Amino acid sequence: MRSRPAPAAICAVVILAVASACAQGSGAGTSAGDPSSGSTGPSAAPSSAATITSSIPVDAVGVKVNRTLRLSVSDGTFSAVAVRSKGANVTGALSSDKISWQSTARLQPGQLYRVTSTAVDSSGRTQSYSSQFRTQVLALSKQTFPSFFPLPGSTVGVGMPVIIRFDVPVTDHAAFQQHLKVTSVPAQAGGFHWISDHEVHWRPSAYWKPGTRVRVDADVDSIPAGGGVFGQTSRVSTFTIGRSMIDKVDIRTDQMRVFRNGRLIRTLPVTTGMQPDFTTRSGIKVIVEKDRRHDMNSETIGIDPNGPNGYNLKGVEFAMRLTYSGEFLHAAPWSVASQGHANVSHGCTGMSTANAGWLYENSMIGDVVEYTGSTRQMTLTNGLGDWNLPFHQYAQTAGL
């Protein structure tokens, strides 16, 4: 679908050489000595007892892509099977008793498939079968493409969930999820959670172990997604978990303690949101993005930049986003006198330029920032809030 690679090579099994000419379809061959031909030669050779049938009728059109092709033979065994589309072979498997063949590659939309096969009966007489069929045509609006975050090859912090996004909504979550898989080395139990029809997450039951290698399989090619939508293509992604870095911010004391691999390495004075109007959320947050300099305008959080609480700051240094609603870690040289003593921000966590620079250089996307001390709680979908649900509530299907 949409610029797919050619299907894999065919699994075609040749058991006996075909020694005689064969008829098309499931009918028997006809000898030159058949009396109906007017010949005075010898009588017609006996026809093969083998009969070949297909699960998809000859010349069928609009065949669903989630179907498989199955060929069966009675009173005989297959000696050869070939299925081709767009000049390429389609993979399949012959049963051990050689009486059936099943496609293993999924059908693709809007394509013509040609089927040929040969069977032989107990007397060595051959029978052939050929057919063709065409699969349904799917508009792009009926195909959903998976994309991943973090990006393939990334190294991220211990709080990073696996994120799979779909450009066309998936409405049959349960069935589609059966074709999504997350594995890791070392193995860690975890579960999926659907954020929306466009996005599903997976996280382990506890923070990732440092150094974990993660593999994400979205084997969704031609899989029904609900509402007549099908998976567009199958994709795989891998990424790595770096060292453990967990920042713990106490909103009441205006202190941030930084732990690397479980050891406290620095305590930083900070300021958080002025209460009660701009209270910083308590809960577990994850660094979503890093920006060396970031423009901040209060209009993005619903505050008139020209009003008494408005602001329009250009090039704020060492900004690291924690929520989609606008909470950041960043340098705030204008509030140094309050840092460690009072909460004066609009919800962000501000620190001196030197401290913010140090934290920025030592942090990565996926690092955890845990906040305590306010009554305003972090939510699941305002950033990567996956850790704010107990695992038994989070995991809609648990296990690796």
C-alpha positions as CSV (number, residue, x, y, z in Angstrom):
1,M,0.0,0.0,0.0
2,R,1.3,3.5,-0.7
3,S,4.8,2.6,-2.1
4,R,5.1,-0.8,-0.7
5,P,8.1,-3.1,-1.3
6,A,7.5,-6.1,-3.5
7,P,6.1,-9.2,-1.7
8,A,8.5,-11.8,-0.6
9,A,9.6,-14.7,-2.8
10,I,7.1,-17.5,-3.4
11,C,7.1,-20.8,-1.5
12,A,6.6,-23.0,-4.5
13,V,7.0,-26.7,-4.0
14,V,7.7,-29.0,-7.0
15,I,7.2,-32.6,-6.1
16,L,7.1,-34.4,-9.4
17,A,8.0,-33.3,-12.9
18,V,4.9,-32.6,-15.0
19,A,5.1,-35.0,-17.9
20,S,1.8,-34.4,-19.7
21,A,-0.1,-31.4,-20.9
22,C,-2.9,-30.2,-18.5
23,A,-6.1,-28.4,-18.9
24,Q,-6.9,-25.0,-17.3
25,G,-9.3,-24.8,-14.4
26,S,-10.4,-27.9,-12.5
27,G,-11.4,-30.0,-15.6
28,A,-9.4,-33.0,-16.8
29,G,-7.0,-33.1,-19.7
30,T,-8.2,-34.3,-23.1
31,S,-6.4,-36.9,-25.2
32,A,-5.9,-36.6,-29.0
33,G,-7.5,-40.1,-29.2
34,D,-10.8,-38.9,-27.8
35,P,-13.6,-40.2,-30.1
36,S,-15.3,-36.9,-29.9
37,S,-12.3,-35.4,-31.8
38,G,-13.1,-37.6,-34.8
39,S,-9.8,-39.4,-34.5
40,T,-9.5,-43.1,-35.3
41,G,-6.5,-43.5,-33.1
42,P,-6.4,-45.2,-29.7
43,S,-9.0,-44.5,-27.1
44,A,-8.6,-41.5,-24.7
45,A,-6.2,-41.7,-21.9
46,P,-7.9,-41.8,-18.5
47,S,-8.3,-38.3,-16.9
48,S,-6.7,-37.5,-13.5
49,A,-8.8,-38.2,-10.5
50,A,-7.3,-35.1,-8.7
51,T,-9.5,-32.1,-8.2
52,I,-8.2,-28.7,-7.2
53,T,-10.3,-26.0,-5.5
54,S,-9.6,-22.5,-4.2
55,S,-11.0,-20.5,-1.3
56,I,-11.2,-17.4,-3.6
57,P,-13.4,-18.0,-6.7
58,V,-12.1,-17.6,-10.2
59,D,-12.3,-14.0,-11.5
60,A,-13.5,-12.7,-8.1
61,V,-13.2,-8.9,-7.7
62,G,-13.2,-6.7,-4.6
63,V,-11.6,-9.4,-2.5
64,K,-10.9,-8.2,1.0
65,V,-7.2,-7.8,1.8
66,N,-7.5,-9.5,5.2
67,R,-8.4,-12.8,3.5
68,T,-5.9,-15.6,2.8
69,L,-5.8,-17.8,-0.3
70,R,-6.1,-21.5,0.3
71,L,-5.8,-24.2,-2.4
72,S,-6.9,-27.7,-1.7
73,V,-6.7,-31.0,-3.7
74,S,-8.8,-34.1,-3.3
75,D,-7.8,-37.5,-4.7
76,G,-4.2,-36.3,-5.2
77,T,-1.3,-34.2,-4.0
78,F,0.2,-31.0,-5.1
79,S,3.3,-31.1,-7.2
80,A,3.6,-27.3,-7.8
81,V,1.9,-24.1,-6.7
82,A,2.6,-20.5,-7.8
83,V,0.9,-17.3,-7.0
84,R,2.0,-14.0,-8.5
85,S,1.1,-10.3,-8.3
86,K,2.7,-7.4,-10.1
87,G,5.4,-9.7,-11.4
88,A,6.4,-10.9,-7.9
89,N,5.9,-14.2,-6.1
90,V,3.6,-14.5,-3.1
91,T,4.8,-16.6,-0.2
92,G,2.8,-19.6,1.0
93,A,3.2,-22.9,2.8
94,L,2.4,-26.5,1.6
95,S,0.9,-28.8,4.2
96,S,3.0,-31.8,5.2
97,D,0.6,-34.2,3.4
98,K,0.7,-32.0,0.3
99,I,-3.1,-31.7,0.0
100,S,-3.3,-28.0,0.8
101,W,-1.4,-24.7,0.2
102,Q,-2.0,-21.6,2.3
103,S,-0.7,-18.1,1.6
104,T,1.4,-16.6,4.3
105,A,1.8,-13.1,2.8
106,R,-1.1,-10.8,3.2
107,L,-3.0,-9.6,0.2
108,Q,-2.5,-6.0,-1.0
109,P,-5.3,-3.7,-2.2
110,G,-6.1,-3.0,-5.8
111,Q,-3.9,-5.8,-7.2
112,L,-4.5,-8.7,-9.7
113,Y,-3.4,-12.1,-8.5
114,R,-2.7,-15.0,-10.8
115,V,-2.8,-18.6,-9.4
116,T,-1.4,-21.7,-11.1
117,S,-1.0,-25.2,-9.6
118,T,-0.5,-28.8,-10.5
119,A,-1.6,-32.0,-8.7
120,V,-1.0,-35.6,-9.4
121,D,-3.3,-38.6,-8.5
122,S,-2.3,-42.0,-7.2
123,S,-1.8,-43.3,-10.8
124,G,0.6,-40.5,-11.6
125,R,-1.9,-38.6,-13.8
126,T,-1.6,-34.8,-13.5
127,Q,-4.3,-32.1,-13.2
128,S,-3.7,-28.4,-13.4
129,Y,-5.6,-25.4,-12.1
130,S,-5.3,-21.7,-13.0
131,S,-7.3,-18.6,-11.9
132,Q,-7.1,-15.0,-11.2
133,F,-8.8,-12.5,-8.8
134,R,-8.5,-8.9,-7.9
135,T,-8.5,-7.3,-4.5
136,Q,-10.5,-4.4,-3.3
137,V,-9.3,-0.9,-4.1
138,L,-8.6,1.2,-0.9
139,A,-8.5,5.0,-0.8
140,L,-5.8,6.5,1.4
141,S,-8.5,7.5,3.8
142,K,-9.1,3.7,4.3
143,Q,-5.4,2.9,5.1
144,T,-3.7,3.8,8.4
145,F,0.1,4.3,8.6
146,P,2.0,3.7,11.9
147,S,4.7,6.1,13.1
148,F,6.9,5.8,16.2
149,F,8.2,7.9,19.0
150,P,10.9,7.9,20.1
151,L,12.4,7.9,16.7
152,P,14.2,4.7,15.6
153,G,17.8,4.6,16.9
154,S,17.2,7.1,19.7
155,T,18.6,6.9,23.2
156,V,16.1,8.1,25.8
157,G,15.4,8.3,29.5
158,V,13.9,5.7,31.8
159,G,10.4,7.3,31.7
160,M,9.9,7.3,27.9
161,P,6.8,5.3,26.9
162,V,6.5,3.6,23.5
163,I,4.3,5.7,21.3
164,I,2.6,4.5,18.1
165,R,0.6,7.0,16.1
166,F,-1.8,6.4,13.2
167,D,-2.7,8.9,10.6
168,V,-6.2,7.4,10.1
169,P,-8.2,6.5,13.2
170,V,-8.1,3.0,14.6
171,T,-11.5,2.2,16.1
172,D,-11.2,-1.6,16.7
173,H,-8.5,-1.2,19.4
174,A,-8.6,-4.7,20.8
175,A,-8.3,-6.6,17.5
176,F,-5.7,-4.2,16.1
177,Q,-3.6,-4.3,19.3
178,Q,-3.1,-8.0,18.8
179,H,-0.7,-7.1,16.0
180,L,1.3,-4.6,18.1
181,K,4.2,-5.9,20.2
182,V,6.9,-4.5,22.4
183,T,9.8,-6.6,23.5
184,S,13.0,-5.6,25.4
185,V,16.3,-6.9,26.6
186,P,16.3,-7.3,29.5
187,A,12.6,-8.3,29.4
188,Q,10.2,-6.0,31.4
189,A,6.5,-6.6,31.8
190,G,4.3,-3.8,30.5
191,G,1.0,-3.0,28.8
192,F,-0.7,-0.9,26.2
193,H,-3.0,2.1,26.7
194,W,-5.0,3.8,24.0
195,I,-4.7,7.6,24.4
196,S,-7.1,8.1,21.4
197,D,-8.0,6.4,18.1
198,H,-4.9,8.0,16.7
199,E,-2.4,7.0,19.4
200,V,-1.5,4.1,21.6
201,H,1.2,4.0,24.3
202,W,3.1,1.1,26.0
203,R,5.0,1.4,29.2
204,P,6.7,-1.0,31.6
205,S,5.1,-1.5,35.0
206,A,8.1,0.4,36.5
207,Y,10.6,2.8,35.0
208,W,12.8,1.2,32.4
209,K,16.1,-0.4,33.5
210,P,19.1,1.6,32.3
211,G,20.6,0.2,29.1
212,T,17.5,-1.7,28.0
213,R,17.2,-2.3,24.3
214,V,13.6,-2.0,23.1
215,R,12.0,-3.3,19.9
216,V,8.5,-2.2,18.7
217,D,6.6,-4.3,16.0
218,A,3.6,-2.9,14.3
219,D,2.6,-5.9,12.1
220,V,-0.5,-4.2,10.8
221,D,-0.2,-4.6,7.0
222,S,-3.8,-5.3,5.7
223,I,-5.1,-5.8,9.3
224,P,-8.7,-4.5,9.8
225,A,-8.6,-1.4,12.0
226,G,-12.4,-0.9,12.2
227,G,-14.8,1.1,10.1
228,G,-13.5,-0.3,6.8
229,V,-9.9,0.9,7.5
230,F,-6.9,-1.4,7.2
231,G,-3.3,-1.2,8.3
232,Q,-1.2,0.3,5.5
233,T,2.1,-1.3,6.1
234,S,4.0,-3.2,8.8
235,R,6.9,-1.4,10.5
236,V,9.6,-2.1,13.2
237,S,11.4,0.4,15.4
238,T,14.2,0.0,18.0
239,F,15.6,2.4,20.6
240,T,17.8,2.3,23.7
241,I,17.3,3.4,27.3
242,G,20.2,5.5,28.6
243,R,21.3,6.0,32.2
244,S,18.6,6.7,34.9
245,M,18.1,10.5,35.5
246,I,15.2,11.4,37.9
247,D,14.6,15.0,39.1
248,K,12.5,15.5,42.2
249,V,10.9,18.9,42.7
250,D,9.3,19.9,46.0
251,I,7.0,22.8,45.3
252,R,6.7,23.6,49.0
253,T,10.5,24.0,49.6
254,D,11.4,25.2,46.0
255,Q,14.2,22.6,45.7
256,M,15.0,20.2,42.9
257,R,17.1,17.1,43.8
258,V,18.7,15.4,40.8
259,F,19.4,11.7,41.0
260,R,21.6,9.8,38.5
261,N,21.4,6.0,38.6
262,G,19.8,6.3,42.1
263,R,22.5,8.6,43.6
264,L,21.8,12.3,44.5
265,I,24.3,14.4,42.5
266,R,22.9,17.9,42.9
267,T,20.3,20.0,44.6
268,L,19.1,23.1,42.7
269,P,17.0,26.1,44.0
270,V,14.0,26.6,41.8
271,T,10.8,28.6,41.6
272,T,7.5,27.1,40.4
273,G,4.0,28.4,39.7
274,M,2.6,31.3,41.7
275,Q,-0.4,30.0,43.7
276,P,-3.3,29.8,43.4
277,D,-3.5,31.2,39.9
278,F,-0.6,29.4,38.2
279,T,0.0,26.4,40.4
280,T,2.5,23.9,39.0
281,R,1.0,20.4,38.7
282,S,2.1,17.6,41.1
283,G,2.8,14.2,39.6
284,I,5.2,12.4,37.3
285,K,6.2,14.3,34.2
286,V,8.6,13.3,31.4
287,I,10.8,15.6,29.3
288,V,9.1,15.7,25.9
289,E,11.5,18.0,24.0
290,K,14.6,20.2,24.5
291,D,15.1,23.6,23.0
292,R,18.3,25.6,23.5
293,R,16.3,28.8,23.1
294,H,12.6,29.0,23.1
295,D,10.1,31.9,22.6
296,M,7.4,32.0,25.3
297,N,4.2,34.0,24.9
298,S,1.4,33.9,27.4
299,E,-1.2,33.9,24.6
300,T,-0.4,30.2,24.1
301,I,-1.8,29.4,27.6
302,G,-4.8,31.7,27.3
303,I,-3.3,34.9,28.9
304,D,-3.4,38.2,27.1
305,P,0.3,39.1,26.6
306,N,-0.6,42.7,27.0
307,G,-2.5,42.1,30.3
308,P,-1.2,42.4,33.8
309,N,-0.2,38.7,33.9
310,G,1.0,38.6,30.3
311,Y,4.5,38.0,28.9
312,N,6.3,37.7,25.6
313,L,9.8,36.4,26.1
314,K,12.2,35.8,23.3
315,G,14.9,33.2,23.4
316,V,14.4,31.7,26.8
317,E,17.5,29.6,27.4
318,F,17.7,25.8,28.2
319,A,14.0,25.1,27.8
320,M,12.8,21.5,28.3
321,R,9.0,20.9,27.9
322,L,7.1,18.8,30.4
323,T,3.5,19.4,29.5
324,Y,1.6,20.3,26.3
325,S,-0.1,23.0,28.3
326,G,3.2,24.9,28.7
327,E,5.1,23.8,31.7
328,F,8.9,23.9,31.1
329,L,12.2,23.6,32.9
330,H,14.2,26.7,31.9
331,A,16.6,29.4,32.8
332,A,14.8,32.3,34.6
333,P,17.5,34.9,35.5
334,W,14.8,37.4,36.3
335,S,13.6,35.4,39.3
336,V,16.9,34.3,40.9
337,A,16.1,36.2,44.1
338,S,13.0,34.1,44.6
339,Q,14.5,30.7,43.6
340,G,14.7,28.4,46.6
341,H,12.3,30.7,48.6
342,A,9.1,31.5,46.7
343,N,6.9,30.5,43.8
344,V,6.6,33.3,41.3
345,S,6.3,31.8,37.8
346,H,3.3,31.2,35.6
347,G,3.7,27.4,36.1
348,C,7.2,26.7,34.8
349,T,10.1,25.6,36.9
350,G,12.7,28.4,36.7
351,M,16.3,28.4,37.8
352,S,19.5,30.4,37.3
353,T,21.1,30.3,33.9
354,A,24.1,28.4,35.2
355,N,21.9,25.7,36.9
356,A,19.5,25.5,33.9
357,G,22.5,25.0,31.5
358,W,23.9,22.3,33.7
359,L,20.6,20.5,33.9
360,Y,20.0,20.9,30.1
361,E,23.4,19.3,29.3
362,N,22.8,16.4,31.6
363,S,19.2,15.7,30.6
364,M,17.7,13.8,27.7
365,I,14.2,13.3,26.3
366,G,12.4,10.7,28.4
367,D,14.0,11.7,31.7
368,V,11.6,11.8,34.6
369,V,10.7,14.9,36.7
370,E,8.6,14.1,39.8
371,Y,6.7,16.9,41.4
372,T,5.2,17.0,44.9
373,G,3.6,19.7,47.1
374,S,0.6,21.0,45.2
375,T,-3.1,20.0,45.0
376,R,-3.2,20.4,41.2
377,Q,-2.5,17.0,39.6
378,M,-0.8,16.0,36.4
379,T,-3.0,14.3,33.9
380,L,-2.5,11.3,31.6
381,T,-2.7,13.2,28.3
382,N,-1.1,16.6,29.2
383,G,2.4,15.6,27.9
384,L,3.7,12.1,28.6
385,G,1.6,11.5,31.7
386,D,1.6,7.7,31.4
387,W,3.1,7.2,34.9
388,N,0.2,9.0,36.7
389,L,-2.1,6.0,36.4
390,P,-1.5,2.9,38.6
391,F,-0.3,0.1,36.3
392,H,-3.3,-2.1,36.9
393,Q,-5.5,0.8,35.5
394,Y,-3.1,1.7,32.8
395,A,-2.5,-1.7,31.2
396,Q,-5.4,-2.5,28.9
397,T,-3.5,-5.6,27.8
398,A,-0.6,-6.4,30.1
399,G,2.5,-8.5,29.4
400,L,5.3,-8.6,26.9
